[in-house]
Amino acid sequence: MTHKKKLFFLSFLLLIGVIFSGCAKIDQAKVKLGLKNNDFEYIKQGKIQKIVIQNTRDPGFRFVVSDKKAISDLYDILSGAKEVKAKTSLEPDYVFEMQEGPNKVYKFNYVTGLGKSDGGNFYSDGKIYQVSKQLDSDIISSLWTIRKPKEFQKIYYGMILDEVEKYSKGDGKGKSIGINIYDDTDVAKFVFSQDLENLKYDLKDKAPNAEIKQVIKDKNTKEKEYDIDMNIKTQGYKTFLYKAEITFYNRKDKTEKKHYIKVSDDEKIGNWQTQVFDKKPDGF
């Protein structure tokens, strides 16, 4: 090796050392400022073999992530999460299981779509973090293989609001109404806690005698009873079509009233039309 080559090689090693030393100092400063955490270094170190992301409302809907680039992207997001003291009061939408091996799994609950003022949205039994919405847009959204109806939130929750508002002012006037969303299994994967919270808020204005039924997890806890049970059952959907059957069941006189609802955008330009039938139409 010539003298010039030796000098070049030594200079290169020195430059690399300075760069990595500088990066380390920057990372340390970020940790002190709360802009970075070191709690997920086991991901960066390549110890995680795969990550299982399980939807909490649909047991059959889950993602398995083993791609190294996707796992690295997840590390970038989680290492930038801020540790906080209090978690959100909302129910988790997903459970993340980071598998280092068959007997070592890091498990976290995750609530989608929350802002910085809404409390910790990514948490385990030991720690709570505020995670960027990038986790939704960059990781989870890239894994979706099922197409939900366009503007699902607007269509689905708008339909529920319209139906319960009309019923609460008619046959359900003065009666308590319990809305059962959790048994609508066909779209359970599309239902998120933040959307349910928005629906609760809208119900106070549109139908104050109605509320969303709670999921009873404790066998010793008795389910709250309402005068009227409102049950939603999705009957099919495509990108520009949604169909549902809604049943209002009167617990006192054991009678029920059914509505068949079709929401469609035939021109595919965002001009959604809603049709409501008292009897099941042909081909519904």
Disulfide bonds with the S-S distance in Angstrom:
none
